[in-house]
Amino acid sequence: MAIRDSSPSLSRRGFLAVGAGTLAATALGGWTPAHAVPSGSAASTLPTPPTFPEGIALYQQAYQNWSKEIMLDAIWTCAPRTPDDVVRLVNWGHQHGYTIRPRGAMHGWTPLTVVNGAPIDRVILADTIAHLDWVDVDPGSSPPTVTAGPGATLDAITTALQQHGLGWANLPAPGVLTIAGSLAVNAHGAALPADGESTEPGHTFGSLSNLVTELTAVVWDGSAYSLRTFTRADPDISPLLCHLGRTFVTSVTLQAGPNYRMRCQSFTDIPWDELFSLPGAQGRTFESFVSSTGRAEAIWYPFTDKPWLKVWSLAPEKPVSSREVHGPYNYPFSDNVPEPITDLLGGLTAGNTAIAPAFGQTYYGVTVAGLAATASSDIWGWSKDLQFYIKATTLRLTEGGGAVLTDRANIATVIHDFTHWFQERIEHYRALGQYPLNGPVEIRCCGLDRPEDVLVPSAGSPTLASTRPRPDHPEWDTAIWLNVLGVPGTPGMFAFYREMEQWMRQRYNGEDSTFRPEWSKGWAFGPDLPYTDASIITQSLPDTYREGVPSEDNWDSARAVFNRLDPHRVFSNSFIDTLLP
């Protein structure tokens, strides 16, 4: 018998107890996810979709995004087993006026899947993780490739690649991400080549989207929705490589390169104004670490003087001082929030924002102590095991910011200007007795989606990727990711994010740089909420994908492809209808 919650709708508390892929057998020999309400049950609280396709499990289940700011007690969810099931589901949705939204790890902030407060009575989520999660490595192809279902996680894919001596140079920190979800928002890591380092064949320092050699999606064929495979040489694939939820990918093939060993050193004793110095400054600067290793990330807790800096470097042999690790997620003090942090977090969520300085200082102290207690200040292992470090148990915060595209020589200037602006603003608000921000600043860099990294015939870079190069500025070779985090519900937080976004759009806009959103995070901030500034959504943001790129491969041409491949907007929602009309 299926395990069900006894209440008419699943509570949020109940949802948090549900692990991904937690399944229970049914008396009929099928299955339904635990804590779900099967279609036809008396406990169902939503109108039952009519004549739903046979053989595809349908059930009510809760939904929440990463920061828990979009939460539903129940929404119709299904679990297609094959790409053909997806086709049947989509054609059913078209015929009955339903939209179909692929659902992966839900590790995102945006309303690209579900819109907060919008009607859900004609929305079906399609769980890609339950069955569409296969991984198949072809190490003998040229280049070596891996083909995966949309619900395969980065953890699973990189583990399979590693078994064949293969890997990826630039990985996001959460290995729980699905590959389809990663491609929808051009997920990336914190990797640049060191000075003088060349890109190994099969790798890219840009986003994961730039590794795609082929993908299959559900598209309109003139009379119905069907599967279509796009090679990287097909111009229609370029918008699909970062599609923002406007398609349903059922399979993707990505190139890979030789795997390698890495070292990751952590530093917590560098003053922020030394680390974020101007170009050419002496000392331990972010610029100097990028020059020597290419791979660095700073996590600067609020109201503290010394960030947590992680520096990755290539290391074929284990350094004497390093501890060898044999798996990812090597910072348990960060992955599992300790009691001193949860105590302060409770105060913040209760409205006591003045403890923000203590929150930041405590988090810094926990980090310093945790690195020492776990001997994690200097670790060595395979690339994926050092790049994955965020788990589902990591503290979930709201995040705003974006990407600054610029010349590598400009990295220090961009970071210096932003950090000094940020420090001045939080001190300004503290003097007023206001604490709109209480989470850390995250700073990292990666490369752009260079066409020359793709080892098969290619139509070009992903059209809408934040990491897409600007042909009119060939010297821009770097994306600098500047993000600020905060506890959901903090008074004044979104107004601060709006102020920050407006400043970034003005400061990084000219001959030396441009500003783009990080699609998975917060952007288009209004005074009270993200994703509500109409002028950014309808004009400023699209313009960043019109400037400096060919008209036949820009924001408007991407919209035309989406509308041609899905003219009935089965893969859309009310927010996407505004963003990509």
N, C-alpha and C positions, 0 to 999 in steps of 0.2 A: 504494500500500500504506500502511496506517495506520502512523504512527510509534508504536512501543511500547517500553517499558522491557523489557530482556531478562530481568530478574529476575522470579521468581514474583509478587512484590508490589511495588508502586511504593514506592521509598524516600522518606523525608522530604526528603532532599537533592534527589531528583528532582522532588518536588512543587514545591519552591521555585523550580525553573526554569520552571515552567509558567505562562505568562501567561494571563489571562482571555481566553477566546475564541480560543485558539490551536488551529487546526483543521488536520487533514490529510485529504486525499482518500483514499478507499479504491478498491481495484481494481474494486469493484462500482458505482462512481459515487456512493456515499453519502459519509458522513464520520464521523469519530470524533475526539474531542479528542486532541491530542497527549499522550503519556505516559499514555494510558489503555489498559486491557486489554478488548477487546470481548467481549461475551457469546459463549460457545462456544469461546473461545480455550483452547488447552492451558495457557496461563499463568494462567488464572483460578484464584483461590484460595478463592472463596466458592461455596457451593451455588447453582446457576443457578436463578433464579426460573422456575417452570413456566408454559408457555403465555403468555409475556409479549406484550403487545399488539404486533401487527405495525406496522411503519412508525415506531416510536419507538426511536431509537438507545439501546442499553443497554450499559453498560460499567462496569468497575471503575475507580475513581479515588480518589486520596487526598483527605483532607479535613483542613482545619485552621481553627480560628477565629483571630480577629485577634491575640490574645496568644500563640497557639501552645500553649495549655494544654489544648486538646482537639484531638488529632491522631490521624488514622487512616491507616494505610498504604493501605487499600483499603476502599471501600464501594460498593455498587451505586448507580450514578447513571444517569439517563436525561435525554434532551433532547426534550421534547415541542415540536412545531412550532406548534401551534394550541391555542386553548382547548378545542376538541373532543378533541384528543389528551389534554389533561389530564383531561377527563371519562372517557375510555376508561381511562386509567391509574388513576384513583381507583376506578372500579367494579371493575377488575381487582384492585386492592389489597384492596378490601372482600371480594371473593369468595374471595381466596386468603389472607387473614389477614396482609396486609402493611400497614404504615403508610407514608404518603407525606409526605415533608418537603420543602417548597420550599427551594431553595438559590439564594441571590443572590451578593452580593459577599463573604460570610463575614466582614464587618467588624463583628463583635460578640464579646462575651465570654461570653454566657450559654449554658446548655444547652437553649435553646428549640428548637434544630434537632437537635443530636446530644448525647446524654448521655455524658459521659466514663465509659468502662468498661462501659457497658450493651451487651447483645447487639445486633448489627446484622444478623443473618442474615435478618430479616424487615423490613428498612427499605430504602426506595428514596428516594434524593434526586432531586428534579426540578430540573434546571438551568434557571432562568428566563432567564438572560442570553443563551444561545446563539441562541434564536429568538423568545422572547416579549418583544421589546424595542422594539416600534413606538412612535412618537410622532406625534401628530396635533394640531395647534393649530387652534382655531376662534376667531380674533380677533374675528369679527363677532357672536358670541353674546352674550347678556346674562345674566350677566357673561361676559367672555372666558374660554375654558377650554382645557385641554390634556388629551387622553386618551392614556394610555400603557399598554403592556403591563407586566406585573409586573417584568420584567427590565430595563426601561429605567432608565438611571442618571440621577441628578440632574444630572450634567454634560450628558447628551444632552437632557434635558427643558428645562433652563434655556437651553441654546444655541438650541433651537428657539423657545422663548418670546421670547428676545432678538431673533430675526430679525423678530418682529412687534411689537417695542416693548413687550414684556411681561416681567414678572419676579415674584419673590417677595421679601418684605421680610426674611424670617428663615430662613436656610439653615444646615444643618449644615456643618461644616468639610470633611468628605470628600465630594467630588463623585462618587466611585466608588460610593456607596451606590445600591442599586436602590430604586425607588419603593415596591415592595411591602414590602421589608425595612424601609424608613424608616417606613412606616405601621404595621407590626406593633409597633413600639416607640415610636411617636409621636416621631420625630426632630425636632430643634429646632436653633436657632442661638443667637446671643448678641445679640439685638436687642430693645430697648424703644423706644418713642417718646420723643424728647426732651421736656422740659417744654413744654407748649403745642402739641406736634405731634399732629395728628389722623391716624387710620389711613386711608390711601387706599383707596377701594373696590376690592375684589378681593384685598387683602392681609390678613394677620393677623400679629400679633407673637407668637402662640402657636405650636403645633407644626404640622408639615405636615398632620397628620391633620385639622386644622380647616379645611383648604382643600378637602376632598373634597366634591363635589356629587353623585357617583354612583359606584358600583363594582359589578363583577360577580364573583361567587365561585361555587365549586362547593359545592353543598349537597344534603342528602338531601331528595327530593321525596315520600317516602312509599313508593316502590318501588325507587328507584335514585338515584344521585348525578347531578345535572344542573346546568347553568348557571342562575343567577338574578341578575337585576340589581336592585340596591337603590338607590332615590333617597335623598337626604339627609333627606327627610320620613318615611321608613319607620323606625319605632322599632327594627327589627331591625338597622339599619345602625350604630347607635351603638356597640355592642360590637365590631363589625368594624373600626372606625376605628383601634383599637389592640388587636389580637386576640391578641398574644403567641404566635402560631403555631398558633392553633386553627381556622384556615380556610386555603383556598387562593384567593387573589385572582387573577383572570385579566385584569382590566382595571380601570382607575381613571380617573375624570375629576376634575380639580381646577380651581378658579377661579384667576385670576391678575389682577394689577393692572398699572398703568403701570410700566415699568422706569425706573430712575434711576441717575444717576452718584453715586459715593461717593468719599470720601477716607479713607484709613486711615493714621493716624500711630502710630508706635511710640515708646515711651519706656522707657528702661532706667536712668534716673538718679533714680527716686523711691524713697526708703526705704520698706520694707514697712510700718513702723508709721505712716508718714505717709499712705500710700496707703489703708491699711485703718483709718483713724481712725474715731472715734465720730461720730454725727450732729452737723453744725454746725461741725466742726473746720475750722480754716484750713488752707490749703495745697492741694496737688494730691492730692485725695482721690478714691477710687472714686466716692463719692457725687456729687462735683461734676462728674465726667465724665459720669455717667449723666444728671444733670440737664441738662447742656448739649448732649449728643449722643444719649443713650439707648443707645448701642451701645459696649460695652467688654468686654474680656477680659484677665484677668491670668494670666500663667504664672509661677509663683514657684518657681524651682529650689531644691532643698533646700540648706540650709546657706549660703545667700546672703542679702544684705541688700536687694537691689533687684530686684523682679520685671520681667518683660517685659510691658509693658502695651500692648495694641492698642486704639485708639480710632477707631471709624468715625463718619463724619458725612456728611450729605447735602451734595453739592457739585455743582450743575448745571454750573458752569464750573470749569475746572482751576485750582486755586490756583497762584500763581507758583512756589512752592517745591516743588510736587509733581512726581513723575515719572509720566507716563502709562503704564499697562500695558494690554496688549491680550489678555490671557488670565489664567487663574487660576494658583495655585501659585507665588506670587512670593517664596517664602522657601526657595531651594534648599538653604541651609545646614541647614534643619530637615527638608526632605524627603529628603535624602540624607545619612546619618549620616557625619560626617567621621572621619578616622582617629584623632584624639585621643580621641574618644568611644568608638569601637569598641575601642580598646586598654583603656580603663577598664572598658567593658562586659564585656570578656573576663575581667577580674579579678573583677568582681562575680559573674558567673555561675560562676566557679571557686571562689566561697566567701569571697573577700576583702572582706567587707562593710564593713570599716573605711575603704575608699577612697570611701565614699558622699559625704563632704564634697568631696573632690577631683572626683568625678563631677559634682556639682551646680555647683561653681565653674567647672569646665571648660565645661560646657554653657552657662552664663551667658556666659562669655568668648567662646565660639564664636558665640553669638547676637549679642552686641554687635559683634563683628568682621564677622559675616556681613551684618548690616543695613547697615553702612558700605560693605562691599565691593560689595554689590549695589545700593546706593542705594535701599534698600527701607524706610527709616524714614518716608518720606512718599510714598505712592503714590495714584494717582487712576485710576478707570476705572469700568466698568459693575459693577453690584451683585454679580453672581455671581462676577466675576473678583477681587473683594476679599474675598468671604466664603469661597470655597473655598481652603483652604491645606494640607490634609492629603492626602498621596498614599500609595499602597501601600508606598512605600519609607521612609516616616516610621518612626522607632524605635517598635517595638511593645512596649507595656508593659501590665501589669495595672492595672486601675482600680477604685477603690471610691469611694463617696460617694452623692450623691443630690440631691434637689430640696427646697428649703425654700420653701413657699408662704407669702407674707406680703404686707403692705402695702408699697407702694413707699417710703413714708416710713421703713420699718424696714430698708432694705437695708444701711445702714452699720452698724447694730447687729448684724445677723446675721453679716455678714462679719467685723467686728471680733472678735466673740466666738469665731468659729470659728478665725480665724488665730492669735489669741493662745493658744487652747487647743492648737492644733497645734504652735506654736512651743515651748510649755512641754513638751509630750510628747516631741518629738524631742530636745530638750535633756536631758530626764530620761533618755531611753534612751542618749543619747551619754555621759552621765556614768557609766552602767553599762557602757560599752563595747559597746553594742548599736546596730545600725543597721537597723531593720526597714523603713525607708522610704528610697528613694533616687531617686525620681522627683519631678516637679514637682507643685505644687498648681495646679489650674485653677479659676478663678472667673469666672463669667459670669452674665448675667441674660437672661430673656426674658419675654414676656407670657403670659397664660393664653388658653385656647381659648374666647374670648368668643362667645356665640351671635350677637351682633349683627354680627360680622365675616362671617358666612355670608350670601351674597346670593341664596340660593334658599330655599324653604320647608325648615325643618330641624326634626328631632325633638330636637335638643339637641347638647351637646358630646360628644366621644368618652368613653365611659363609664369606661374604665380608663386614660386618659391621665394621666401625671404632671402635666400642665398643665391638668387639668380644674378649673374653678372650684368653689368651695364656696358654695352658695346661702346658707348660714347666716352666711357671712363675705363679704359683697359688697365689703368694703374690701380684701380680699386680691386683688391684681391682678398680682402678680409671682411668678415662679419664679426662685429663686437657686440656681444649680447649683454645688455644692461637691464637687470631686473631687480625689483624690490618686492618683498613679501610682507604680508600682514595677516593678523588673525581675523578670520571672517567676523563681520559684525562690528568692527572697531569704528566708533564715531569719527567722521571726517576722513576716513581712509580713501574713499573713492574720489572725494574732492581733491585730496593730495595727489592721487594718481592722475587725475585730470590736469592739475597744474604741472606735474612732471612730464606728462605726454606732450602738452602744449609747448613746454620749454624744449624738449628733445626735438620736436618737429621743426621748431624755429632754429635751434642751434645747429643741428646736423642736416642742413639743407643748402647745398651750394656746390662750389667747385671742388671742395675737399671731402664731402661725405653726403650721404642721404640716409633717411630713417625709414625703416619698414617695420610692420608688426611682427611679433612672434605669434604665429597663428594659433597656437595651442593655449596661449596665455591671455591676459586681459589687455584690451585696447578699445579705442573709441569711447573713452570715459566721459560720461556726463557728470553733472554735479553730484549725483546720488548713486549711479549704477554704471557698470561697464556696458559696452556695446550699444550705447544709446545716443551718441553724438551723431546726428544725421549728416552733418556736413562732412565729417570724416568718413563715414560709411559710404556715402554716395558720391563724394567728390575727392577729398584729399587722399584717401587710401587708394582708390582706383588710379588716381593720377600718378602714384609712385610706380605703377606698372604700365604706364604709358610713356613716361619720361625716359628718353635715352634708349628705347628698344624699338624694333621694327613694328609698324602698324599691323602687319600680318601675323604678329606673334606677341600680342599684348593683352591687357585686361579685357578689352572688347572682343578680340578674336577668341579668347578663352571662353567668354560668355556664349559666343555664337556656337562653339563646339559643344558646350554643355547643353544648350537648348536644342541643338540638332540631335544629339545622342539621347536626350531625355526630354522630348518636346512636351510631354504630359506632366513633367515635374513630379514624377513619383519619388525621386530622390531630392527632396527639398523640404523646407519648413518655412514658417512665416519670416524668420530672421534671414534665411538664405534668399528668400524672395526679394528682400530689400537689398541685400549685399550683392547678389548676382541675379538681377531681374531678367 
